[in-house]
Amino acid sequence: MANTRSAQKRNRQSLKRRARNLSIRNAVKTAVKKAREAVRSNAPNAKDAVNNAKRILDRAATRGVLHAKNASRRVSRLASSLTATAKK
C-alpha cells in the first residue's frame, strides 16, 4: 500500500488510466477484428469497417494508449488487405 499522499494519488490515477486504456484497447481490438472479417469475407461494408477501425486506432494513438507508429502500421496493413481483395 502507498505510504505518502502523493503515492496514494498516483495509485488512484493509475487505476483510472488503466480502466480507460483497457476500454480503448478493447474497442480497438473489436474494430480491427470486424474490419479483418469484413475484408476477408469481401463484404460490401468492408471499406466502412476499415475506415471505422482507422478512426479508432488513430484516436487510441492520440490518447497515448497505442504508440503512433503501431497504430499507423495496423492501419496500413488493413488498407493494403482491403486493396488486395478489391483487386481480386
C-alpha positions, 0 to 999 in steps of 0.5 A, spaced: 500 500 500 502 507 498 505 510 504 505 518 502 499 522 499 502 523 493 503 515 492 496 514 494 494 519 488 498 516 483 495 509 485 488 512 484 490 515 477 493 509 475 487 505 476 483 510 472 488 510 466 488 503 466 480 502 466 480 507 460 486 504 456 483 497 457 476 500 454 480 503 448 484 497 447 478 493 447 474 497 442 480 497 438 481 490 438 473 489 436 474 494 430 480 491 427 477 484 428 470 486 424 474 490 419 479 483 418 472 479 417 469 484 413 475 484 408 476 477 408 469 475 407 469 481 401 463 484 404 460 490 401 461 494 408 468 492 408 471 499 406 466 502 412 469 497 417 476 499 415 475 506 415 471 505 422 477 501 425 482 507 422 478 512 426 479 508 432 486 506 432 488 513 430 484 516 436 487 510 441 494 513 438 492 520 440 490 518 447 497 515 448 494 508 449 497 505 442 504 508 440 503 512 433 507 508 429 503 501 431 497 504 430 499 507 423 502 500 421 495 496 423 492 501 419 496 500 413 496 493 413 488 493 413 488 498 407 493 494 403 488 487 405 482 491 403 486 493 396 488 486 395 481 483 395 478 489 391 483 487 386 481 480 386 
